[in-house]
Amino acid sequence: MRSLGDLVGALNGRLPTAGWHEHLKNMLSDPLLNPRNVIAHGLRAEVGREDAALLIHAARSLRLLAPAPASPA
């Protein structure tokens, strides 16, 4: 099973700019910065609107991606 960090890493080059890739990588898989991990593991007593907005934005951004073209066999 691949980790979320591996999956986000595989998106490198598939997002509109390198900045988008870094943004999603930090928000979804960085051990210190990602609100997804902090919230999922109950490390913060209260989840704010800002956290919710960032995670909804990430989900909507990822939803816009199309599958990668199949590599020739």
DABEL-V958153 format. One record per residue. RES is the residue in one letter. PHI is phi as a letter, one per 30 degrees, with the letter a starting at -180 (none if undefined). Layout:
# DABEL-V958153
res:RES phi:PHI
res:RES phi:PHI
This chain:
# DABEL-V958153
res:M phi:none
res:R phi:d
res:S phi:d
res:L phi:d
res:G phi:e
res:D phi:d
res:L phi:d
res:V phi:d
res:G phi:d
res:A phi:d
res:L phi:d
res:N phi:e
res:G phi:j
res:R phi:c
res:L phi:c
res:P phi:e
res:T phi:b
res:A phi:d
res:G phi:d
res:W phi:d
res:H phi:d
res:E phi:d
res:H phi:e
res:L phi:d
res:K phi:d
res:N phi:d
res:M phi:d
res:L phi:c
res:S phi:b
res:D phi:d
res:P phi:d
res:L phi:c
res:L phi:c
res:N phi:d
res:P phi:d
res:R phi:e
res:N phi:d
res:V phi:d
res:I phi:d
res:A phi:d
res:H phi:c
res:G phi:i
res:L phi:d
res:R phi:b
res:A phi:d
res:E phi:b
res:V phi:c
res:G phi:c
res:R phi:d
res:E phi:d
res:D phi:d
res:A phi:d
res:A phi:d
res:L phi:d
res:L phi:d
res:I phi:d
res:H phi:d
res:A phi:d
res:A phi:d
res:R phi:d
res:S phi:d
res:L phi:d
res:R phi:d
res:L phi:d
res:L phi:d
res:A phi:c
res:P phi:e
res:A phi:d
res:P phi:d
res:A phi:d
res:S phi:d
res:P phi:d
res:A phi:d
